[in-house]
Amino acid sequence: MRISIIGAGAWGTALARLTANQDHETRLWAYEPEVVDSIKENRVNELFLPGVELPASLGVTNDLEEATREAEIVLTAVPSRHLRRVLNDVAPHVSREALFVSASKGLEEETLLRLSQVIDEVLRSRFEPRVIALSGPTFAAEVARDRPTALVAACDRTDLARRVQHELSSLTFRIYANDDVVGVELGGAVKNVIAIAAGMSAGLGLGHNAVAALITRGLAEISRLSAALGGRKETLAGLAGLGDLVLTCTGELSRNRSVGYELGRGTPLGAILPSMRTVAEGVPTTHATVALARRNGVEMPITFQMERLLRGETTPEVAIQELMSRRLKEE
């Protein structure tokens, strides 16, 4: 198939390598000219995925029209805060017959929309887009090195989810189909918030018990929010929920856990973010999740504490103390 990957960060580049090696005609769009030059000259994305050789068949460009021309699958892998702007530029060039796969994880902070909803909203003025959400426990560096990975393609039309499942799965990249888009996307977005909390706990040196508690109670929070918005709680027991949550809260490659770890050590957020080459989606997602929870009357104490921490309204020590001293209740 002709596949367009929009976004040449580590994740977009890993997906481009995957699809090109499956003999799909793959074109990767990069915002940064130096990424295009690096891939064309050395077959490596030195900025975002160093050390991983990319196939000669993979095309790369800064031109959105060239990247998306006649694409049958358009896969978006740009940070949530840039998605709407990039899609507005993409819209005139894409076919109404294309499948749109949302591979980023987050919420649009201003509108509180899930990212598949952003794609739908932007493109609907031209045609009715067919959007599939792709999520699950994935570190780009491991996918790019063909480490075994399992994740979920979600769409309310299961035939479209299965088509993406069929086209993108490989011996090292196993996709399950699901029709619960709400649960899959919220699991992928809000786990980043809980990962900040888990990293904070590690930075404070609180041990494994505390991290396990945050993962478990964090999953309960995500499940409550998902159910309030029409998702199924059982989805959060799967790859896009528990699987992704465990990976992001415990894996040393997790950007959001790293943010929390530095916060736990006392580093100000304003000093952490500028030092990061890639985006920690958990920061804007925390604010969007709190707003979404309040709008729907959902209790999310860990998430609320993380927002206070990110706003500088509390400290890691006080946040943990307040979580531990909440009213006792049944599980």
N, C-alpha and C positions, 0 to 999 in steps of 0.2 A: 504494500500500500504506500501511498504518498503521505508522509507524516511530517507535520510541522511542529517543532518544539519552540515555544516562545519563552525565552529566559534561559540564559547560559550560566547560571550559578552552578554550584556543585550538583544539585539535584537535576536540573534541566540537562546538564551535560551528561550525567550518568544515564538518564533516560534516552538521550540521543545516541549514546554509544550502544545501549541495549538494542534499540530499534534498528539502528544501522547494521548491527551484527546479525539481526534476524532477516537481513536482506530487504527490509523496507527502504524505500527511497526517502531518506530523512534529511531535512534541512533544519538547522539550528539558528535561531535568531538571538543575537547578543546585542545588548545596549552598548557595551564598552568596546570601542575600536581595538583596544589592545588585546581583547579576548579573540576577536576575529583574526587579527594578525598572528597571534600565538598559535591558534589552531591551524591556520593555513600554512604557516611556515614550519611548525614543529610537530603538528598533530597532537598537541597537548594544550589544555586550558590551564596555563601556568598560574593564573590569578585565583581560580576557584577550585580546580581539581588537579593539582600538580602530581606528576608521577604516573598518570594514567594515559596510556597511548590510545588515541582515538582512530577509528578505521578510516582508511583513505576515501571510502565511499560517502562519508558524512559531509554534507555541505554546510557551510556556515556563512552568515551574512549579517550586516547591519540594516538591511532593507526589508521592512515588513512585507511589502508586496512580493518581493522575490521569495521570501521565506514561506509565505502562505499560498502562493499560486497553485491552484488545482489540488490543494491538500485535501485528503479524505478524512484525516484525523488531525485536529489542531489541539495540541496539548499545552496548557498554560502552566508555567512553573516560575512565575514572577512573584515577588513579595506582595502581600495583600494590599499594602498602601499604594502600590503602583498599578494594580490590576485594571481598574476602571479606565485609567488614562491610556494604558497600552491597548486595551480592547477597543476603545474608541478609534484608535489609529488602525487597528487590525480590521475592524468591521467592513470597510469598503472593499476589502480584497478577498474575503473568504466566501466560499460557496455555501448556499443554504442547505446543501446536501451533506456537508461535513459533520462529523461527530466532534464535539468539543469536550475535552477531558480536562477537568480541573485537578491539577496535581499539587497545588499549593495548600498550605494548612493555615487557617486563620479566619478572622472575621473582619469585615470592613468596619473600621472604628466609627466612622461618621453615621452610617446607616444601620449598623448591627446586622447586616446581611451576611449569610454564608456565601462562600466564594462562587458556588454554582449559581446562586441567586443573582450575584453581580453579573456573571456572564449572561444569564438569561435576560436580565433587565437591560443591559447595554445592546444586545443583539436583537431583542424582540421588536424594536422599531423598524427593523429591516426584514426579518423573517422569524419564524418560530424555531429557536435553536434546540438541538438535541444535546443535552449536557449530561456527562457522567462524572462522578466524583471518584478520584483514585486516592486511597489513603491506607495507612497501616504502618507497622513498625519498620521503618526504613532509614538507615544512614546511607547517604549518597556514596560515601567512600567505599562502603562494603558492596553496594549494588554494582559500582563501577569496577570492582575486582571480582565480580561473579561469585560472591558469597551467597549461599541459599537465602532467599527472601520470600516471604508470603505477605500478601496484602489484599485489599478489597476494591472492586469496582462497583459503584452503587448508582442505580438509576431507577426511577419509578417504572420505567419500561425495562423489564429484565432482558428482553431480546437485545437491547442496546448494550447493557452491562455485559452480557455474554459475548457480544461481538468484540468489545474491547478486551475482555478476558481472553478470547481466542487469538486476537491479533498480537497482544503484547506479552503473553505468557511464554516462558522458555524453561529449560531444564533447571535454571537457577532463579527464576522469577515467576512464582506461582501466584496467580490471581484467582480469588473467589468472587462470585457474583452475589449481589445483595440489592434489595429494592428499598432499603431504609436509608435514604440520602441524608435525612436529618441526623440520625444517630451516627452515621459514618463520619459526616463532616464535623459535627460537634465533638466527637471523640478525638479527631485529629487536631482540632483547634484548641480545645480547653486543656488537653493533656499538657500543653506547653506551660500553662499557668501553674499546674500542679508540679511540673518539673522545676520551676523556679523555687517553689517551696521545698522540694526535696533537696535541691542544690544548697539552699540556705541552711537546711538542717545539717547537711554534710559539712558546710563551711563552719558551722558552730561546733562541729565535733560531737553531735548528739548520738551517733551510733546507728546501727542497722534497725533497731526497733522503731525508732522515730520515722525513718524513711518508709518502712513497711506500713506504718500507721497512716502516713500521709498518702501513700499510693492507694490504700484501701478506702480511706474516707474521701479521698479525691475522686475515686471512681464513683462513689455514692453521689457526690455532688454533680458530676457530669451526667450521671444517669437520671437524676431528678430534673435537671434542666432539659435534657433530651426528651424525657416523657412529657414535660410541660409544653414542648414545642411540637409534639406529634411523633417523636421518634420512639423506637422500641427499646426497652431496657436491656433485652437480651443481646442486642447489637453491641452494647458496651461491654459484654462479657467476651467479645470476640477480638479479632485482630485489630480492628480500627479503634477499639476501646482499650481493654486491658492490655493487649499486646503492645500497642503503641505507647501506652502510659508507662508500662514497666521499662521499656527500652529507653524512653526519654528521661525517666527519673533516675535511672541507674547507669546509663551508658556514658562513658567519658567523652564521647564525640558529640554529646548533646549541647547545643549552644545555649538553650534555655536553662539547663541545669548549671552550666558554667556561670551564667549571670547570677543565679541564686547563690552559687558557691561563693562568688566574690562579695555579694551582699552580706552573706553570713560572716565573712571575714572582716567586714567593716568598710569595704570599698564603696564609695558613693556611686550611685547609678550613673551620674554624669561623667564619671571617669571610666566606667566599664564599657558603655556603648560605643564611644568613639574609637576604642581600641580594637573593636571587632570588625573584621573584614566582611562578614556576612550578617544577615538580619536575624535577630532573636525575636521571632513572631510572638512569643509569649508576653512581651511587654505591651504592645498595643492591644493584644487579645485580652489581657487582663481587664483593661478598662472597658472594652466592649462587652465582655462576659458579665461584669458587674452590672452594667446598664441593662443588659438583656435579662439577667436574673431579677433585678428589681422591677422591671416592667412586667414580668410574669409571676412575681411573688414567690420566687424560688430561694430557699435558704442555701447559701454557699459560703460557710464561714472561712474556709481556707482561702478561697478566691478573694473574699472581701479583705482578709488580712494582707494578702499579697498586693492588692491595690493600694492599701494604706502604706505599705512598705515602699512601693514604687513611687508614691507621691511624697515620701519623706515624712509621713504623719506618724510613723511608729518605727521601732527598731526590731531587728530579728529576734532579740531576746524577749521583748515585750509581746511580739506577735505569737511566739510559741507559748508563752505564759498564758495569754488570753485564750488561745485554742484549748489548752489543757485545763483551764479553770471554768470552761463553759458548764452550764447546767447538766447534771448527769441525766442520761436518758437510755432508753432501750435501743438496740441496734436495729 
